[in-house]
């Protein structure tokens, strides 16, 4: 190397190691590539550096994002490749890049939809202004004409997906049917966009129109019950909190499986010896009776939690709990 030559950036050296393994066949199509967090931990580099590693491999067409699996070796890795040229993927989950002059065609909505697609497949940690710009084929600075910063990007992404739902006017009859409707719609959103619960804050709420529309709709759903606006607001927040907390458990499990490669069933099997030992001495007789019968199911737990919450609110407004609750004992 000459005195004037610059050393190869660390992220390119790490990407080169993966590329060599892929081209040699050591890593085969469909094999999982370590996550951004795992790369950062293994090579002791920053998250931003680890993100660049995957971006290089993606741009060379060596890896692709796969829903439910994270980043995997691309099915199209055979044959010569020219560095820096991304290969098309038949299962590409992201919106197509604008045709005919990407910079002129770039719009705020296209930026946001691309960011949402990245987050849906790879998680919120993979979303950055640079990553979105790379997916769109534009310079990162061009995004700042539409989005102020990373925090603004996440807020706008959340607001975009909240806008997927067209709230009915006035909605079904009765406060209970309306609260159940809004809760289940939001639950569905969180199940489709696992990153969404972490993009919502109760202590520092975003002034995002679509999210605000959900809260406004919920407040109107509680009109005519003799409750103060403050109490109605507390109920709207409590109901939304129920959805978000349940959704976080789902997101955590999917993330854990992607990070470790170990499914929940395999994890439970690995814990069996320790579990049996804990129950063998008789300290937890009730748990010992039910632990094999009650397998955690977040959808079932959500149904139960929602039904009991609405039963409790019925008491507050002087009505009997519903006998038709889905998860009634």
C-alpha positions as MATLAB code, in Angstrom:
seq = 'XXXXXXXXXXXXXXXXXXXXXXXXXXXXXXXXXXXXXXXXXXXXXXXXXXXXXXXXXXXXXXXXXXXXXXXXXXXXXXXXXXXXXXXXXXXXXXXXXXXXXXXXXXXXXXXXXXXXXXXXXXXXXXXXXXXXXXXXXXXXXXXXXXXXXXXXXXXXXXXXXXXXXXXXXXXXXXXXXXXXXXXXXXXXXXXXXXXXXXXXXXXXXXXXXXXXXXXXXXXXXXXXXXXXXXXXXXXXXXXXXXXXXXXXXXXXXXXXXXXXXXXXXXXXXXXXXXXXXXXXXXXXXXXXXXXXXXXXXXXXXXXXXXXXXXXXXXXXXXXXXXXXXXXXX';
ca = [
       0.000    0.000    0.000;
       1.379    3.440   -0.884;
       1.747    6.141    1.737;
      -1.172    8.035    0.178;
      -3.492    5.024    0.015;
      -6.315    5.035    2.511;
      -7.013    1.872    4.534;
     -10.201    0.055    3.568;
     -13.079    1.051    5.890;
     -13.825   -1.515    8.582;
     -17.402   -2.038    7.402;
     -16.131   -2.990    3.947;
     -13.640   -5.446    5.424;
     -16.408   -7.110    7.432;
     -18.687   -7.137    4.392;
     -15.828   -8.671    2.405;
     -15.609  -11.555    4.864;
     -19.298  -12.314    4.414;
     -19.054  -11.906    0.645;
     -16.163  -14.387    0.483;
     -18.105  -16.950    2.498;
     -21.175  -16.515    0.297;
     -19.241  -16.819   -2.960;
     -17.342  -19.857   -1.686;
     -20.593  -21.614   -0.810;
     -19.881  -21.626    2.926;
     -23.040  -19.552    3.284;
     -25.809  -20.854    1.036;
     -28.975  -19.188   -0.307;
     -31.505  -18.847    2.488;
     -28.907  -18.997    5.278;
     -29.448  -16.350    7.927;
     -26.978  -13.470    8.096;
     -26.275  -12.090   11.588;
     -28.446   -9.149   12.548;
     -27.124   -5.617   12.824;
     -26.920   -6.012   16.593;
     -25.077   -9.336   16.329;
     -22.560   -7.895   13.857;
     -21.997   -4.935   16.161;
     -21.387   -7.230   19.143;
     -19.243   -9.785   17.298;
     -16.906   -7.271   15.667;
     -17.153   -4.693   18.447;
     -18.319   -1.950   16.115;
     -21.016    0.691   16.262;
     -24.558   -0.022   15.113;
     -24.048    2.449   12.272;
     -21.020    0.478   11.076;
     -22.913   -2.814   11.274;
     -25.749   -1.245    9.280;
     -23.283   -0.314    6.531;
     -22.070   -3.935    6.393;
     -25.523   -5.200    5.487;
     -26.083   -2.274    3.122;
     -22.947   -3.222    1.140;
     -23.985   -6.876    0.920;
     -27.479   -5.839   -0.114;
     -26.176   -3.474   -2.798;
     -24.021   -6.282   -4.212;
     -27.095   -8.495   -4.401;
     -25.631  -11.048   -1.999;
     -28.291  -10.788    0.702;
     -31.938   -9.867    0.875;
     -34.495   -9.158    3.567;
     -36.999  -11.922    4.167;
     -40.148  -11.434    6.236;
     -39.922  -13.441    9.473;
     -36.259  -14.356    8.948;
     -34.379  -11.068    8.854;
     -31.493  -10.872    6.369;
     -30.606  -14.037    4.466;
     -28.283  -15.002    1.628;
     -30.004  -14.157   -1.634;
     -31.317  -16.949   -3.815;
     -29.611  -15.216   -6.747;
     -25.968  -15.473   -5.764;
     -24.700  -17.630   -8.635;
     -22.678  -16.153  -11.482;
     -20.370  -13.145  -11.684;
     -21.354   -9.924  -10.002;
     -20.129   -6.422  -10.466;
     -19.393   -4.744   -7.115;
     -21.876   -2.077   -6.183;
     -24.612   -3.291   -8.522;
     -27.672   -4.636   -6.745;
     -29.324   -7.635   -8.326;
     -33.102   -7.710   -8.689;
     -35.026   -9.843   -6.229;
     -38.292  -11.495   -7.149;
     -39.444  -11.197   -3.548;
     -38.318   -7.616   -3.013;
     -40.521   -6.258   -0.204;
     -39.810   -2.588   -0.766;
     -41.648   -0.128   -2.990;
     -40.058    0.269   -6.429;
     -37.640    3.109   -6.849;
     -39.074    6.104   -8.672;
     -38.529    5.807  -12.403;
     -37.254    8.497  -14.712;
     -35.063   10.600  -12.428;
     -35.364    9.441   -8.842;
     -34.412   12.806   -7.360;
     -37.179   14.652   -9.183;
     -39.787   11.959   -8.490;
     -38.925   11.548   -4.802;
     -41.861   12.344   -2.535;
     -42.429   12.358    1.196;
     -44.912    9.497    0.955;
     -42.490    7.363   -1.048;
     -39.781    8.003    1.545;
     -42.120    6.984    4.356;
     -43.457    3.880    2.622;
     -39.920    2.737    1.904;
     -38.962    3.266    5.544;
     -42.049    1.335    6.695;
     -41.190   -1.541    4.358;
     -37.653   -1.690    5.765;
     -38.946   -1.662    9.347;
     -41.584   -4.308    8.628;
     -38.955   -6.747    7.360;
     -35.785   -5.843    9.246;
     -36.999   -4.011   12.343;
     -36.840   -0.377   13.382;
     -33.120   -0.667   14.107;
     -32.428   -1.031   10.390;
     -34.144    2.260    9.573;
     -31.914    5.274    9.096;
     -31.862    8.198    6.719;
     -28.861    6.677    4.949;
     -30.509    3.234    4.694;
     -33.735    4.651    3.266;
     -31.801    6.805    0.808;
     -29.806    3.764   -0.342;
     -33.008    1.824   -0.945;
     -34.409    4.721   -2.963;
     -31.195    5.155   -4.921;
     -30.697    8.776   -3.883;
     -28.298   10.711   -1.698;
     -29.118   10.852    1.996;
     -29.220   14.644    1.961;
     -32.119   14.611   -0.503;
     -34.321   13.043    2.192;
     -33.953   16.063    4.442;
     -36.151   18.062    2.085;
     -38.999   15.799    3.230;
     -38.013   14.538    6.716;
     -36.216   16.547    9.411;
     -34.354   13.721   11.197;
     -34.548   10.090   12.340;
     -37.012   10.861   15.169;
     -39.265   12.720   12.750;
     -39.007    9.774   10.349;
     -40.223    7.276   12.956;
     -43.092    9.551   13.984;
     -44.187   10.042   10.387;
     -43.923    6.289    9.735;
     -46.199    5.562   12.689;
     -48.663    8.205   11.567;
     -48.674    6.781    8.055;
     -49.656    3.295    9.187;
     -52.292    4.656   11.587;
     -53.769    6.272    8.521;
     -54.268    2.812    6.985;
     -57.495    2.539    8.957;
     -60.573    4.436    7.879;
     -62.443    5.095   11.097;
     -66.210    4.634   10.711;
     -68.538    7.521   11.374;
     -70.274    7.151   13.717;
     -69.315    3.493   14.210;
     -71.269    0.637   15.802;
     -73.931    1.241   18.435;
     -72.834    1.338   22.054;
     -69.632    2.369   23.779;
     -68.445   -1.197   24.278;
     -68.691   -2.149   20.607;
     -66.865    1.038   19.654;
     -64.035    0.567   22.150;
     -63.609   -3.039   21.116;
     -63.529   -2.012   17.470;
     -60.804    0.614   17.904;
     -58.744   -1.680   20.148;
     -58.865   -4.592   17.701;
     -58.045   -2.358   14.763;
     -55.000   -1.030   16.582;
     -54.049   -4.568   17.592;
     -54.147   -5.569   13.941;
     -51.903   -2.634   13.031;
     -49.344   -3.636   15.643;
     -49.408   -7.233   14.436;
     -48.715   -6.101   10.863;
     -46.048   -3.587   11.894;
     -44.130   -5.102   14.821;
     -41.980   -1.975   15.210;
     -45.013    0.256   15.757;
     -45.449   -0.134   19.560;
     -41.969    1.274   20.157;
     -42.691    4.263   17.949;
     -45.570    5.408   20.189;
     -44.983    7.433   23.363;
     -47.519    8.217   26.085;
     -45.310   10.647   27.992;
     -44.165   12.578   24.901;
     -47.026   12.114   22.472;
     -46.476   13.102   18.860;
     -48.693   15.671   17.266;
     -49.412   13.280   14.407;
     -52.815   13.776   12.716;
     -53.724   10.135   12.067;
     -52.833    9.041   15.584;
     -54.706   12.018   16.998;
     -57.734   11.012   14.913;
     -57.798    7.641   16.717;
     -57.823    9.367   20.092;
     -60.492   11.858   18.987;
     -62.644    8.985   17.701;
     -62.312    7.162   21.024;
     -63.302   10.277   22.970;
     -66.432   10.620   20.845;
     -67.212    6.941   21.367;
     -67.618    7.701   25.086;
     -70.019   10.618   24.707;
     -73.338   10.430   26.507;
     -72.053    8.381   29.471;
     -71.893   11.289   31.914;
     -68.106   11.162   32.115;
     -65.833   14.161   32.239;
     -63.562   14.767   29.269;
     -60.600   14.022   31.542;
     -61.975   10.580   32.434;
     -62.720    9.855   28.793;
     -59.142   10.810   27.912;
     -57.794    8.520   30.625;
     -59.874    5.674   29.223;
     -58.626    6.333   25.688;
     -55.024    6.201   26.917;
     -55.622    3.121   29.084;
     -57.182    1.232   26.200;
     -54.388    2.169   23.838;
     -51.827    1.190   26.485;
     -53.405   -2.249   26.747;
     -52.935   -2.758   23.005;
     -49.378   -1.443   22.931;
     -48.174   -3.515   25.904;
     -49.601   -6.723   24.462;
     -48.064   -5.903   21.078;
     -44.643   -5.333   22.652;
     -44.629   -8.941   23.850;
     -45.278  -10.113   20.308;
     -42.536   -7.892   18.906;
     -40.073   -9.045   21.581;
     -40.691  -12.700   20.760;
     -40.258  -12.217   17.003;
     -37.080  -10.223   17.616;
     -35.730  -12.864   20.003;
     -36.333  -15.624   17.460;
     -34.654  -13.632   14.689;
     -31.690  -12.719   16.894;
     -31.080  -16.223   18.257;
     -32.574  -18.485   15.598;
     -34.363  -20.338   18.409;
     -38.151  -20.670   18.190;
     -40.345  -20.322   21.270;
     -41.054  -24.058   21.205;
     -37.358  -24.923   21.121;
     -36.637  -22.409   23.875;
     -39.306  -23.937   26.106;
     -37.900  -27.386   25.439;
     -34.425  -26.213   26.442;
     -35.866  -24.818   29.689;
     -37.702  -28.046   30.572;
     -35.070  -29.467   32.935;
     -34.890  -26.238   34.933;
     -38.677  -25.920   34.962;
     -39.163  -29.478   36.197;
     -36.593  -28.905   38.942;
     -38.384  -25.763   40.134;
     -41.725  -27.548   40.369;
     -40.365  -30.770   41.880;
     -40.004  -29.445   45.430;
     -43.667  -28.457   45.750;
     -43.150  -24.721   46.318;
     -45.377  -23.813   43.381;
     -48.204  -26.377   43.384;
     -50.699  -24.260   41.449;
     -48.224  -23.269   38.769;
     -47.168  -26.911   38.528;
     -50.752  -27.855   37.673;
     -51.179  -25.355   34.873;
     -47.777  -24.727   33.336;
     -48.158  -27.547   30.814;
     -51.766  -26.602   30.047;
     -51.351  -22.859   29.583;
     -49.069  -22.104   26.645;
     -48.641  -18.343   26.199;
     -50.672  -17.094   23.250;
     -50.569  -13.341   22.805;
     -53.770  -13.207   20.775;
     -55.649  -15.142   23.443;
     -54.114  -13.009   26.186;
     -55.118   -9.869   24.309;
     -58.707  -11.126   23.969;
     -58.871  -11.858   27.692;
     -57.272   -8.550   28.730;
     -59.551   -6.518   26.476;
     -62.689   -8.284   27.709;
     -61.774   -7.806   31.383;
     -60.842   -4.164   30.791;
     -64.198   -3.454   29.167;
     -65.982   -5.320   31.977;
     -64.266   -3.034   34.478;
     -65.210    0.082   32.521;
     -68.818   -1.137   32.436;
     -68.824   -1.082   36.238;
     -67.513    2.489   36.173;
     -70.424    3.649   33.998;
     -72.965    1.648   35.990;
     -73.612   -1.141   33.482;
     -73.305   -4.906   33.981;
     -70.326   -6.686   32.397;
     -71.170   -8.173   29.027;
     -72.239  -11.812   29.108;
     -71.045  -12.124   25.515;
     -67.386  -11.313   26.183;
     -65.209  -13.457   23.963;
     -62.923  -14.498   26.770;
     -65.412  -14.754   29.610;
     -64.505  -17.588   32.037;
];
